[in-house]
Amino acid sequence: MKLDVIIIGAGPVGLLLALLLGQRGLHVLLLEQRTELPQQSQAIGITPPSLDILATLGLAEHFVQSGVCIRDCHVHGHTGRLGHLSFSEIAGAHRFILSLPQRQSMRLLEAALMQQPTVKLMRGVECIALSSQADGVTVQTPAAEFHAAFVVACDGCNSHVREMLGIPAKRRDYGCHFVMGDFIDHTAMRDAAHLFFTAAGAVESFPLPEGKRRWIVQTDDAADLAPQVRQRTGILLNRTDQLNVSSFSPWRLDCERLYQGRVLLCGDAAHVMSPIGGQGMNTGFADAEFAAAMLHEILRHGENVDDWLQNYEQRRQTAARTAANRAELGMGLGVWRGVTRSLLRDFIIRSILHSDHVPPWFAMQNLPFNRFQP
């Protein structure tokens, strides 16, 4: 089979890209080093623009039925309840943020991929070298070589492809740390999200499918989640209800270029941002939508390669930097500590929550280039 595109990395962005390319009849090989889906707790928020992309594949309803629709987010501060954010009045067909663990999203995408006759997924296969020719790119693995007109790297924040290409990137660590865990939910919070901004640090809480809830706590150590949640929010969590735990330290990565020759960077391989606010995976979904449309135009209609690639780089860098700046701004305000700064934050948040522009902002509806346009 003559390949049009090889995708390296079968995370959510790589899987979505493969589906979008397969929908257009392109022949795609998707290579993934891991032999099975990841087990650890990862991204959960899917925004309306991403659901709109999934709707073009006939998958949006499957996702919605599997997840929890968050229509309201309640915000608490040092001085008490500050207000709430409602997504019920935003424009479009999906007036909510969908909460669905990344593993479940990937399972749904992979199941749909199995129905695509022109797409093949190979697990347990590592890309060890790339070489470019006039008509495309050759990917070398330990067992075989594959050639395609284009290669797209969707291999995550520590992208081996980006490293092999030598694409410069600027990294910045934010110096704050979080612990998160999923619990069986016995609270009365139902399908709403709750954010607690306290003098001791932030606490975020989001509903999950199957009667679970995720808690994220800003902390400087690996202390238990439950005592810190109780201290800062007054909510009692039972340790026996805890299903998992993980920690992360947010950082940012901005790549100087998003392509070299006929190899493209997409998703976290192209840009990394703070996961606080749920912007990263959704920005990657928009990368995939643009890349799929672009590659179809080049391969099926003979469009100019250089013009399209430059357009991809310009638009996706603009979108990613805007999303990363928003995530940075929101996280920066949320991690303020101490009584004086908390009082100032309460005042700022109360003022912000009165604006009609805030719900579309968090729903990523007013992000530049959040949907593909020729």
Secondary structure, DSSP 4 states (H G I P E B T S, - for coil): --EEEEEE--SHHHHHHHHHHHHTT--EEEEESSSS---S----EE-HHHHHHHHTTT-HHHHHHHSEEE-EEEEEETTEEEEEEE-TTSSSS--SEEE--HHHHHHHHHHHHTT-TTEEEEES----EEEEETTEEEEE-SS-EEEEEEEEE---TT-HHHHHHT--EEEEE----EEEEEEE--SS-TT-EEEEEETTEEEEEEEETTTEEEEEEE-SS---HHHHHHHHH-----GGGB---EEE--EEEEES-SEETTEEE-GGGTEE--STTS-HHHHHHHHHHHHHHHHHHHHHH---HHHHHHHHHHHHHHHHHHHHHHHHHHHHHHT--SHHHHHHHHHHHHHHHT-TTHHHHHTTTTSTT-S---
